[in-house]
Amino acid sequence: MSWVSIVSTVVVSILTALALALALDPTRPKRRGANGQMLNLPPTVPWTFILPRMGNVRALMVEIGKRYGNLVSIHFPFRGSILFPLGNNASVWFHRSLKDMHAVTEGWVPKFPEELGGQEWIKLTTRSLSQEFYRSIQTSLQGLLRERITKWAAKCAEGENFDVFKEGHDVVLDVNTMVMFGDDWDEADLATYKEAFVMTDPATWISNPVHLIFPFLSRSTRDKWGKVLIETSMRHASKHIQHGLNPNASPLDFYLSEVPESLSIATHLAWSLEMASFVTTGSAASWLFYHLADDPALQDRVRAELMSAVPKGEDLSLEHLSKMHFIDSLIREVIRTHLFGLGMRVAPEDLKYEDMDIPKDSTIMYAHFSTHHNEENFADPFVFKPDRFLDESGEYQGLELTRSCTLLAFGAGRHPCIGMRLAVNELKTLCWELLIKYDIKLLNKAVLPPPGLGFDTPSNSVRFVVSRRE
């Protein structure tokens, strides 16, 4: 079959699928409950409403919420239902299951055995990220960041510059790989692991419209890189077992000590945790770089808090990090403004939301963007305000907003982001290593495409330079 025939077949298939979606155009699906009663399900948004507005997906989401209500169903090409909380509608947020967490990468991800699914994964991971763990990695974390920033400064002194968003994600991938798997990688294995990791990152495929409609087209590529990722990470994990485990050194060591009968499962748990944090923390680091580089006054304010929190002559510690309230606010404002996550929940049983029935196992995704840019929740929601989450005394006050499901920087409810503290500690340590000895300067502004479904990502290369402070 020629390439022309293949392309023609794909185009015809896409057009046919869209035509079917438009022709069906349901307004409310029908379904019976377990005892035979007709369920009153959330409305399905018709594609005649969605398609003409696809150029600006975020504006579309807000409009859907206003027109159809807080809970709607979108069946094609998106899967599941989406929650649009335009106020403090928290009643269906407090349920979570991770049984479908790898749906995007099915085909190469090894399945959890029953005893390690869902809540058990959460419990194991929460225990691995202990106070002792955070203390044990702090020195290595600082050393890795210091090495990367020193290289930036040396290259910039020779006339080079760097892409804000590439470096933000790269440094977080380096940090997270060290944190999850330990810092004793074989150099060749580390390079192979990171390449395979990026190629199997769900965000690589979620952002691909062809994959969303015809996921089988990308499966062979994902299978190939998935096998490389598994083989490389398991080879590294085997070395840990041979050299002796330290459960406080990394989640990998903790998992291996807790699940000694299954090397593959323990390894999978470790890079599942890294996969979950890579895109979010990488995007947060990139936008943090951007705002610091774009605003010398903001750099000075962050630098002043760093120096105030860490007395002269002392090494940076967890206790010092906890005193950085302005940086806490800055990080949350970066996330509120730019990041748009896919926080999902699965109903553990049949639920009632307002006058609607939510069947057991329904997937619900809360809407960061419409919540974070609602004037009822935040004054001037489209304005970046680094001190937005400080009270009059300068104390960080974001926890109350998180409890009310107004600030969703790290989720909400009984199961917020497991790695929240890890991400915040990484970003604060990054500020320390960067700003105490260096200045960062932006060379050009970001050009953003029309807002879409995902994180803010500039359509141009945004460059920065780092220079040693005098």
VENKAMO-V108572 format. One record per residue. RES is the residue in one letter. PSI is psi as a letter, one per 30 degrees, with the letter a starting at -180 (none if undefined). D_LAST is the distance of its C-alpha to the last C-alpha in Angstrom with 1 decimal. Layout:
BEGIN
((RES	PSI	D_LAST) (RES	PSI	D_LAST))
END
This chain:
BEGIN
((M	k	65.4) (S	l	63.3) (W	e	59.8) (V	e	61.4) (S	e	63.7) (I	e	60.9) (V	e	58.7) (S	e	61.8) (T	e	62.8) (V	e	59.3) (V	e	59.3) (V	e	62.8) (S	e	62.0) (I	e	59.1) (L	e	61.2) (T	e	64.0) (A	e	61.9) (L	e	60.5) (A	e	64.1) (L	e	65.3) (A	e	62.5) (L	e	63.4) (A	e	67.1) (L	e	66.9) (D	h	64.6) (P	k	65.4) (T	f	64.7) (R	j	65.4) (P	l	66.0) (K	k	69.0) (R	k	69.1) (R	k	71.3) (G	a	70.0) (A	e	71.2) (N	g	74.3) (G	f	75.3) (Q	k	74.1) (M	k	72.5) (L	k	68.7) (N	i	67.1) (L	l	64.0) (P	l	61.0) (P	k	61.5) (T	k	60.4) (V	k	58.5) (P	k	60.5) (W	f	59.0) (T	f	60.5) (F	e	57.9) (I	e	55.0) (L	e	55.3) (P	f	55.0) (R	g	51.7) (M	f	50.0) (G	f	47.4) (N	i	45.4) (V	e	46.0) (R	e	44.0) (A	e	45.9) (L	e	49.1) (M	e	48.4) (V	e	48.0) (E	e	51.2) (I	e	53.1) (G	e	52.2) (K	e	53.5) (R	e	56.7) (Y	f	57.7) (G	a	56.3) (N	f	53.9) (L	k	55.4) (V	l	56.3) (S	k	57.2) (I	j	56.0) (H	f	57.9) (F	k	57.0) (P	f	54.7) (F	l	52.8) (R	k	54.3) (G	a	55.0) (S	l	54.6) (I	k	51.6) (L	k	51.0) (F	i	49.8) (P	j	49.0) (L	f	48.6) (G	a	48.8) (N	i	48.6) (N	j	51.2) (A	g	50.6) (S	f	54.1) (V	g	53.9) (W	f	50.3) (F	h	51.0) (H	k	52.5) (R	k	50.9) (S	k	52.0) (L	g	50.1) (K	f	53.2) (D	g	52.3) (M	f	48.6) (H	g	49.0) (A	e	51.4) (V	e	49.1) (T	g	48.9) (E	k	52.5) (G	f	54.1) (W	f	51.7) (V	k	50.4) (P	k	52.5) (K	k	54.3) (F	k	53.7) (P	l	56.9) (E	e	58.3) (E	f	57.0) (L	g	53.4) (G	l	53.3) (G	c	51.9) (Q	e	51.4) (E	e	51.4) (W	e	48.4) (I	e	46.6) (K	e	47.7) (L	e	46.6) (T	e	43.1) (T	e	42.6) (R	e	43.6) (S	e	41.3) (L	i	38.2) (S	l	38.6) (Q	e	36.3) (E	e	36.6) (F	e	35.6) (Y	e	32.4) (R	e	31.5) (S	f	32.4) (I	f	30.1) (Q	e	26.9) (T	e	25.5) (S	e	26.6) (L	e	25.2) (Q	e	21.7) (G	e	22.0) (L	e	23.2) (L	e	20.6) (R	e	17.7) (E	e	19.5) (R	e	19.9) (I	e	16.3) (T	e	15.1) (K	e	17.8) (W	e	16.8) (A	e	13.2) (A	e	15.0) (K	e	17.7) (C	e	15.6) (A	f	13.8) (E	g	17.5) (G	g	18.3) (E	l	19.8) (N	l	19.8) (F	l	21.6) (D	k	24.3) (V	e	23.3) (F	e	26.8) (K	e	27.5) (E	e	24.3) (G	e	24.9) (H	e	28.4) (D	e	27.7) (V	e	25.2) (V	e	27.7) (L	e	30.6) (D	e	28.8) (V	e	28.1) (N	e	31.6) (T	e	33.3) (M	e	31.7) (V	e	32.5) (M	e	36.1) (F	f	37.1) (G	l	35.0) (D	g	32.4) (D	h	35.1) (W	k	35.9) (D	k	37.4) (E	e	35.0) (A	e	37.9) (D	e	39.2) (L	e	35.8) (A	e	35.5) (T	e	39.2) (Y	e	38.8) (K	e	35.9) (E	e	37.7) (A	e	40.9) (F	e	39.1) (V	e	37.8) (M	f	41.2) (T	g	43.0) (D	k	40.6) (P	e	43.1) (A	f	40.7) (T	e	41.3) (W	e	45.0) (I	e	45.0) (S	f	43.4) (N	j	46.1) (P	e	49.1) (V	e	51.4) (H	e	50.6) (L	e	51.3) (I	e	54.7) (F	i	55.6) (P	f	53.6) (F	f	55.9) (L	f	54.5) (S	g	51.2) (R	e	52.7) (S	e	53.1) (T	e	49.4) (R	e	48.4) (D	e	51.0) (K	e	49.7) (W	f	46.0) (G	e	47.1) (K	e	49.1) (V	e	46.1) (L	e	43.9) (I	e	46.7) (E	e	47.4) (T	e	43.8) (S	e	42.9) (M	e	46.2) (R	e	45.7) (H	e	42.3) (A	e	44.0) (S	e	46.8) (K	e	44.4) (H	e	43.3) (I	e	46.9) (Q	e	47.5) (H	f	44.6) (G	k	45.3) (L	k	44.0) (N	j	41.6) (P	f	42.1) (N	f	38.9) (A	e	36.8) (S	l	37.3) (P	e	39.8) (L	e	41.4) (D	e	42.3) (F	e	43.5) (Y	e	45.7) (L	e	47.1) (S	f	48.1) (E	f	49.7) (V	i	51.4) (P	f	52.3) (E	f	55.3) (S	j	53.3) (L	e	50.4) (S	e	50.3) (I	e	50.2) (A	e	47.4) (T	e	45.3) (H	e	46.2) (L	e	45.1) (A	e	41.6) (W	f	40.9) (S	e	42.6) (L	e	40.0) (E	e	37.2) (M	e	38.9) (A	f	39.2) (S	f	35.4) (F	e	34.0) (V	e	34.4) (T	e	33.7) (T	e	30.5) (G	e	29.4) (S	e	30.0) (A	e	28.3) (A	e	25.1) (S	e	25.2) (W	f	25.7) (L	e	23.1) (F	e	20.6) (Y	e	22.1) (H	e	21.9) (L	e	18.3) (A	f	17.3) (D	f	19.7) (D	j	18.6) (P	e	15.1) (A	e	17.0) (L	e	18.4) (Q	e	15.1) (D	e	14.1) (R	e	17.6) (V	e	17.6) (R	e	14.3) (A	e	16.0) (E	e	19.1) (L	e	17.6) (M	e	16.2) (S	e	19.5) (A	f	21.6) (V	j	20.2) (P	k	20.3) (K	k	17.8) (G	f	19.0) (E	l	21.2) (D	k	21.3) (L	k	21.6) (S	l	25.4) (L	e	28.0) (E	e	28.4) (H	e	24.8) (L	e	25.2) (S	f	28.3) (K	g	26.6) (M	i	24.4) (H	e	26.9) (F	e	24.8) (I	e	23.7) (D	e	27.4) (S	e	28.3) (L	e	25.7) (I	e	27.0) (R	e	30.6) (E	e	30.0) (V	e	28.6) (I	e	31.7) (R	e	34.0) (T	e	32.9) (H	f	32.7) (L	k	34.5) (F	j	38.2) (G	l	39.6) (L	i	43.1) (G	j	44.0) (M	k	47.6) (R	l	50.3) (V	k	53.8) (A	k	56.7) (P	f	58.3) (E	l	61.6) (D	k	63.3) (L	l	61.4) (K	k	62.1) (Y	j	59.5) (E	b	60.9) (D	g	64.2) (M	l	63.1) (D	k	63.7) (I	j	61.0) (P	l	62.7) (K	k	61.6) (D	g	58.9) (S	k	57.8) (T	k	54.1) (I	k	52.1) (M	j	48.6) (Y	l	46.9) (A	j	45.1) (H	e	41.4) (F	e	41.0) (S	f	43.9) (T	e	43.1) (H	f	39.4) (H	g	40.2) (N	k	43.2) (E	f	43.0) (E	f	45.2) (N	e	42.5) (F	k	39.3) (A	k	38.9) (D	i	37.4) (P	f	37.4) (F	g	35.9) (V	k	32.8) (F	j	29.7) (K	j	29.0) (P	f	26.3) (D	g	27.8) (R	e	31.4) (F	g	32.3) (L	k	31.2) (D	a	33.9) (E	f	33.8) (S	g	32.4) (G	g	29.5) (E	k	31.3) (Y	k	31.6) (Q	g	35.1) (G	f	35.4) (L	e	37.9) (E	e	40.7) (L	e	40.2) (T	e	40.4) (R	e	43.6) (S	g	45.1) (C	g	44.3) (T	e	42.3) (L	j	38.9) (L	h	39.4) (A	e	35.9) (F	h	37.2) (G	a	40.9) (A	l	43.3) (G	a	46.5) (R	f	47.5) (H	i	45.5) (P	a	42.0) (C	k	39.5) (I	e	39.8) (G	g	36.2) (M	e	34.6) (R	e	32.8) (L	e	31.7) (A	e	30.2) (V	e	28.4) (N	e	27.0) (E	e	25.8) (L	e	24.0) (K	e	22.5) (T	e	21.3) (L	e	19.9) (C	e	17.9) (W	e	16.6) (E	f	15.6) (L	e	14.0) (L	f	12.2) (I	e	10.9) (K	f	8.4) (Y	l	8.7) (D	k	9.6) (I	k	13.2) (K	k	15.0) (L	k	18.8) (L	f	20.4) (N	l	23.9) (K	l	26.0) (A	k	28.4) (V	j	32.0) (L	k	34.3) (P	l	37.9) (P	k	40.6) (P	k	40.1) (G	a	41.9) (L	j	42.9) (G	a	39.8) (F	l	36.0) (D	k	34.2) (T	j	33.3) (P	k	32.1) (S	f	34.4) (N	l	31.6) (S	j	28.6) (V	j	25.5) (R	k	22.4) (F	l	18.8) (V	l	15.6) (V	k	12.7) (S	k	9.2) (R	k	6.4) (R	k	3.8) (E	none	0.0))
END
